[in-house]
Amino acid sequence: MGMSSKVYLIAALNAPQELAAAAFMRMLRQESPARLPDFAGQRVRQASVTVELVDRTPLRVVHRTFSILDIGADGLLDVARLNTQQFARMANFMAPDSKTPGTRVPIVEAADRFIARGGYWQPDDLLLHRIDATALGHLPCRRVRVLR
């Protein structure tokens, strides 16, 4: 038994396209100028899926996360924006509920919520099924073209 991570980019037609996890990691670390020319100048939905494997065969989806990536006109991932959104998501998760002393109503710091919300999306049931079926190998999937 093992695990496999898959990264999909989803454009206008709701067809997941697989982005090699190694290429995505290089983009995040900004190790090389990996470009996504087919997505240049777009905000693209991303699905990261973890699949359980048995004898190298996908058995089931065990975890999913959904983000929105900003791809510049040059085809480069806006890593700074993605990091800001991810840190804001974590800040929201860890923020305690608080009341300002002397008030009856809690004061909510919403800046992180708005930042985080700009980098997150939720698929409808049909698209979620399509993503899972693709990750399990039941549907064909194009690979994203990455240029260096």
C-alpha positions in Angstrom: 0.0 0.0 0.0 1.2 3.5 -0.8 0.1 7.0 -1.6 0.3 9.1 -4.7 -0.2 12.9 -5.1 -1.7 14.3 -8.2 -2.1 17.9 -9.3 -4.7 18.9 -11.8 -5.4 22.2 -13.5 -9.0 22.9 -14.5 -9.8 25.5 -17.1 -13.0 26.7 -18.6 -14.2 23.3 -20.0 -14.1 21.6 -16.6 -11.7 19.0 -17.9 -8.9 18.2 -15.5 -5.4 18.3 -17.0 -2.6 16.7 -15.0 0.4 18.8 -14.1 3.4 16.8 -13.1 3.9 17.1 -9.4 7.7 17.5 -9.8 7.1 20.4 -12.2 4.6 22.0 -9.8 7.2 21.7 -7.0 9.9 23.4 -9.2 7.4 26.2 -9.9 6.7 26.7 -6.2 10.4 26.7 -5.3 11.0 29.0 -8.3 14.0 26.7 -9.2 13.6 27.1 -12.9 11.4 29.3 -15.1 8.8 26.6 -15.7 6.1 28.2 -17.8 2.5 27.2 -18.5 1.9 28.8 -21.9 -1.6 27.3 -22.3 -2.7 29.1 -19.1 -0.8 32.4 -19.5 -2.7 35.4 -18.2 -5.4 33.3 -16.5 -6.7 32.4 -13.0 -6.8 28.6 -13.0 -8.5 26.2 -10.6 -6.2 23.6 -9.1 -7.1 20.3 -7.5 -4.5 18.5 -5.5 -5.5 14.9 -4.9 -4.0 12.2 -2.7 -4.8 8.6 -3.8 -4.2 5.4 -2.0 -2.4 2.7 -4.1 -2.5 -1.0 -3.7 0.1 -2.8 -5.9 0.6 0.5 -7.7 -3.1 0.6 -8.6 -5.2 3.5 -7.5 -7.8 2.3 -4.9 -9.4 5.4 -3.5 -9.1 9.2 -3.1 -8.1 10.0 0.5 -7.7 13.7 0.4 -8.4 16.8 -1.8 -7.5 20.4 -1.7 -8.6 23.1 -4.1 -6.8 26.4 -4.9 -6.9 29.1 -7.5 -3.6 29.8 -9.2 -2.7 33.1 -10.9 -0.6 32.6 -14.0 1.1 35.7 -15.3 1.0 36.8 -19.0 4.5 35.2 -19.2 3.1 31.8 -18.1 4.8 31.9 -14.7 3.0 31.0 -11.5 2.5 34.0 -9.2 4.1 32.2 -6.2 4.0 35.3 -3.9 0.2 35.6 -4.3 -0.3 31.8 -3.7 1.8 32.0 -0.6 -0.1 35.0 0.7 -3.4 33.1 0.2 -2.1 29.9 1.8 -0.8 31.8 4.9 -4.2 33.5 5.2 -6.0 30.2 5.1 -3.8 28.9 7.9 -4.2 32.1 9.9 -8.0 31.7 9.6 -7.8 28.1 10.7 -5.7 28.9 13.8 -7.4 32.2 14.8 -9.2 32.0 18.1 -12.7 33.4 18.4 -12.3 36.6 20.4 -14.3 39.3 21.9 -12.9 42.8 22.5 -13.1 43.6 26.2 -16.2 45.7 27.0 -18.2 44.7 23.9 -21.1 42.3 23.6 -20.4 41.5 19.9 -17.2 39.7 18.8 -15.0 41.9 16.6 -13.8 39.8 13.6 -10.6 40.6 11.7 -11.8 39.7 8.2 -8.7 40.7 6.1 -7.3 37.2 6.1 -10.7 35.7 5.3 -11.0 37.8 2.1 -7.4 37.0 1.1 -7.9 33.3 1.7 -11.2 33.2 -0.1 -9.6 34.6 -3.3 -7.4 31.5 -3.5 -9.9 28.8 -2.8 -12.8 27.2 -4.7 -15.2 24.3 -4.3 -16.2 22.0 -7.2 -19.8 21.0 -7.8 -20.7 17.3 -7.4 -20.3 16.5 -11.1 -16.8 18.1 -11.3 -15.8 16.5 -8.0 -16.8 13.1 -9.5 -14.8 13.9 -12.7 -11.7 14.8 -10.7 -11.9 11.6 -8.6 -12.5 9.4 -11.6 -9.5 11.0 -13.4 -7.3 10.5 -10.3 -8.3 6.9 -10.1 -7.5 6.3 -13.8 -11.1 5.8 -14.9 -11.1 8.9 -17.2 -8.4 9.9 -19.7 -6.5 13.0 -18.9 -4.3 15.4 -20.9 -1.0 16.5 -19.4 -0.2 20.2 -19.0 2.5 21.4 -21.2 5.3 23.0 -19.2 8.1 24.9 -20.9 11.4 25.8 -19.4 
